[in-house]
Amino acid sequence: MMSQQYQGSCLCGGVQFAVEGFHKQAANCHCSMCRKFHGAAFGTLVGVQGLTWLSGQRLLNEFTAPNGTIRTFCMVCGSSIGFRVKGAPFEAIELAIATFDGDIPVQIDAQIYTRYKANWCALQPDIPSFNEGRTG
């Protein structure tokens, strides 16, 4: 039996990947680093299972923030690809949800680091919010 695969890519198409599944938790992060990295009101990343790099892994570059978190991006087009917490191995990368090329079975279940949100961005009232990281 063949498992479902969900494919994604960067803006230029040089980086392509496939995953077999997703972690249950996915949050919109309003911290200033996610906002700047994604060029948006928040960044949304999700942990994945069965990640396979189909092409362009050599095009990936990393930025390590002052707090030790690692942001991965395509060095050709600049697309935000993923995030790792300080000290996490490359295999533990969480992928930017917007890089997937089609529909994925993921529900956003939290809004985190909302104390840092942009003043022009309204929070979604039907999703739990946390001033800092998720609790519990």
Solvent accessible surface area in square Angstrom, and as a share of the most:
residue,aa,sasa,rsa
1,M,242,1.08
2,M,176,0.78
3,S,61,0.39
4,Q,110,0.49
5,Q,77,0.34
6,Y,43,0.16
7,Q,94,0.42
8,G,1,0.01
9,S,23,0.15
10,C,8,0.05
11,L,155,0.77
12,C,66,0.39
13,G,26,0.25
14,G,23,0.22
15,V,0,0.00
16,Q,75,0.33
17,F,0,0.00
18,A,0,0.00
19,V,0,0.00
20,E,88,0.40
21,G,13,0.13
22,F,26,0.11
23,H,91,0.41
24,K,193,0.82
25,Q,96,0.43
26,A,3,0.02
27,A,12,0.10
28,N,5,0.03
29,C,11,0.07
30,H,2,0.01
31,C,18,0.11
32,S,48,0.31
33,M,62,0.28
34,C,4,0.02
35,R,58,0.21
36,K,166,0.70
37,F,44,0.18
38,H,45,0.20
39,G,71,0.68
40,A,49,0.38
41,A,19,0.15
42,F,67,0.28
43,G,2,0.02
44,T,15,0.09
45,L,16,0.08
46,V,1,0.00
47,G,7,0.07
48,V,21,0.12
49,Q,89,0.40
50,G,40,0.38
51,L,47,0.23
52,T,65,0.38
53,W,46,0.16
54,L,84,0.42
55,S,48,0.31
56,G,14,0.13
57,Q,89,0.40
58,R,190,0.69
59,L,21,0.10
60,L,26,0.13
61,N,64,0.33
62,E,77,0.35
63,F,113,0.47
64,T,82,0.48
65,A,4,0.03
66,P,137,0.86
67,N,79,0.40
68,G,12,0.11
69,T,17,0.10
70,I,22,0.11
71,R,7,0.02
72,T,0,0.00
73,F,50,0.21
74,C,0,0.00
75,M,105,0.47
76,V,96,0.55
77,C,41,0.24
78,G,47,0.45
79,S,21,0.14
80,S,17,0.11
81,I,0,0.00
82,G,0,0.00
83,F,30,0.12
84,R,18,0.06
85,V,84,0.48
86,K,149,0.63
87,G,75,0.72
88,A,17,0.13
89,P,81,0.51
90,F,51,0.21
91,E,141,0.63
92,A,51,0.39
93,I,4,0.02
94,E,59,0.26
95,L,0,0.00
96,A,3,0.02
97,I,38,0.19
98,A,95,0.73
99,T,15,0.09
100,F,19,0.08
101,D,98,0.51
102,G,50,0.48
103,D,144,0.75
104,I,36,0.19
105,P,90,0.57
106,V,25,0.14
107,Q,150,0.67
108,I,49,0.25
109,D,54,0.28
110,A,0,0.00
111,Q,2,0.01
112,I,28,0.14
113,Y,72,0.27
114,T,11,0.07
115,R,154,0.56
116,Y,94,0.36
117,K,62,0.26
118,A,8,0.06
119,N,140,0.72
120,W,181,0.64
121,C,15,0.09
122,A,92,0.71
123,L,58,0.29
124,Q,81,0.36
125,P,138,0.87
126,D,123,0.64
127,I,25,0.13
128,P,78,0.49
129,S,54,0.35
130,F,48,0.20
131,N,99,0.51
132,E,70,0.31
133,G,21,0.20
134,R,70,0.26
135,T,102,0.59
136,G,115,1.10
